[in-house]
């Protein structure tokens, strides 16, 4: 009799042993998986590739969360069967486990995309000269966003049938709703396709200096989104420009210029007319030998105008650098050298003057005596 009672008791509470056994296996798996992740991280850190570095970091959290949820779902199932409570059917637990695996894998892929994006951006910043030859940040952001969208859409299409939702009905409803939403959100769609054209045509990238002669838009591109682009103006104010606007206006990208131009007009005094030719020859020779001037580009130094107070010649040349600050340093050096050349010939730079003739015969008339103030 006692043996029968003991057997019934053991049968009723056997689920506790199953749960403890499950937890023990889960702890062992977690311990081994942690060691494996650490080993993989150490090995991938030794390689030059940025792709394998993101794998262990992206997979760690999804794996342990999925493991914990799977153990919890199995524990609830064992407890329900042991207590003989038929609240949740066996198929629900199977569906839950499948959902956990799918969502964990989707989470892993999203984290992998973000990890690779961050590492590639860091490498591009460390090697700015290689940006144009490999991949620029704008293209990288576009690819990652498209991958995230594809992962999310795929996960939704896999999860919906698990939840008993017909995908064909959802797609049909989405087609009808998409037409209605298209009319209601024309500006939103225009901005979306405007952003897509920016990613495809690449008129500018993040970090470029852009300006528009049609609108008061000038500054550095900080972010290119699907709806709008953020431009930081030179007085450090953020300017939010809808992407559809870039399809309608002309845009300059000074960041992509190959050279910067020096174009200055310099006036000499009329009494230095005999020295103009020699001054121009020396200025041209100075520009040809200047280390920061690209002599392969157009270079013009010529006398071209009889101004009212000066004999004007102009300097037209290009610097090798496109950096704004460095350009002005070079321009200052060139102008100071020109001043030195002019002075070395005993000439000088003219300034506006006025000559009045016929004043020699005029005499000043004495004015009235000042009032002494004495009555």
JORALIN-V370807 format. One record per residue. OMEGA is omega in radians with two decimals (NA if undefined). Layout:
[[OMEGA] [OMEGA]]
This chain:
[[3.13] [3.11] [3.13] [3.12] [3.13] [3.13] [3.11] [3.14] [3.14] [3.13] [-3.10] [-3.07] [3.10] [-3.13] [3.08] [3.08] [3.10] [-3.14] [3.12] [3.11] [3.11] [3.12] [3.13] [3.11] [-3.13] [3.12] [3.11] [3.13] [3.14] [3.14] [-3.14] [-3.14] [3.10] [3.08] [3.14] [3.11] [3.13] [3.13] [-3.14] [3.11] [3.13] [-3.12] [-3.12] [3.12] [-3.14] [-3.11] [3.14] [-3.11] [3.11] [-3.06] [-3.10] [3.11] [-3.08] [-3.06] [-3.10] [3.13] [-3.14] [-3.05] [-3.03] [-3.08] [3.11] [-3.12] [-3.08] [3.06] [3.12] [3.12] [3.13] [-3.14] [3.10] [3.09] [3.13] [3.13] [3.12] [3.12] [3.10] [3.13] [3.11] [-3.13] [3.14] [3.12] [-3.14] [3.12] [3.12] [3.09] [-3.06] [-3.11] [-3.06] [-3.11] [-3.13] [-3.14] [-3.14] [3.12] [3.10] [3.10] [3.14] [3.12] [3.10] [3.11] [3.13] [-3.13] [-3.12] [-3.12] [3.12] [3.12] [3.08] [3.09] [3.10] [-3.13] [3.11] [3.11] [3.11] [3.10] [-3.14] [3.14] [3.11] [3.13] [-3.12] [-3.11] [3.10] [3.10] [3.11] [3.14] [3.11] [3.09] [3.13] [-3.13] [-3.06] [-3.13] [-3.10] [-3.04] [-3.05] [-3.08] [-3.09] [-3.14] [3.14] [-3.09] [-3.12] [3.10] [3.13] [3.13] [-3.13] [-3.14] [-3.13] [3.13] [3.10] [3.10] [3.10] [3.12] [3.13] [3.12] [-3.14] [-3.13] [3.12] [3.12] [3.13] [-3.13] [3.09] [-3.06] [-3.06] [3.10] [3.09] [3.14] [3.11] [-3.13] [3.13] [-3.10] [-3.12] [3.12] [3.12] [3.13] [3.12] [3.10] [3.12] [3.12] [3.12] [3.14] [3.13] [3.10] [3.14] [-3.13] [3.13] [3.09] [-3.08] [-3.06] [-3.12] [-3.14] [3.14] [3.12] [3.11] [3.11] [3.12] [-3.13] [3.02] [3.07] [3.10] [3.11] [3.09] [3.14] [-3.10] [-3.09] [3.13] [3.04] [3.06] [-3.14] [3.11] [-3.10] [-3.14] [3.02] [-3.11] [3.04] [-3.11] [3.05] [-3.13] [-3.12] [3.11] [3.13] [3.07] [3.14] [-3.11] [-3.12] [3.13] [-3.07] [3.05] [-3.14] [3.11] [-3.11] [-3.10] [3.11] [3.14] [3.12] [3.09] [-3.12] [-3.05] [2.99] [2.98] [3.03] [3.09] [3.11] [-3.09] [-3.03] [3.06] [-3.06] [-3.13] [-3.12] [-3.11] [3.08] [-3.01] [-3.05] [3.06] [-3.04] [3.04] [3.09] [-3.12] [-3.14] [-3.09] [3.08] [-3.12] [3.14] [2.96] [-2.99] [2.94] [-3.12] [-3.06] [3.04] [-3.06] [-3.12] [3.06] [3.12] [3.13] [3.13] [3.10] [-3.07] [-3.12] [-3.09] [-3.05] [-3.08] [-3.14] [3.11] [-3.14] [3.12] [3.14] [3.10] [3.13] [3.11] [3.10] [-3.13] [-3.12] [-3.10] [-3.13] [-3.04] [-3.10] [3.14] [3.13] [-3.09] [3.10] [3.09] [-3.14] [3.13] [-3.11] [2.98] [-3.05] [2.96] [-3.02] [-3.06] [2.95] [-3.13] [-3.12] [-3.08] [-3.04] [2.97] [-2.96] [2.91] [-3.07] [3.12] [-3.12] [-3.10] [-3.06] [3.06] [3.09] [-3.07] [3.00] [3.12] [-3.02] [-3.11] [-3.14] [3.12] [-3.12] [3.05] [3.13] [3.14] [3.10] [3.14] [-3.14] [-3.11] [3.11] [3.08] [3.11] [3.09] [3.12] [3.12] [-3.14] [-3.13] [3.14] [3.10] [-3.14] [3.12] [3.13] [-3.14] [-3.09] [3.01] [-3.08] [3.11] [3.09] [3.13] [3.13] [3.12] [3.06] [-3.14] [-3.04] [-3.10] [-3.11] [3.10] [3.12] [3.10] [3.14] [3.14] [3.14] [3.11] [3.11] [3.14] [-3.11] [3.13] [3.13] [-3.12] [NA]]
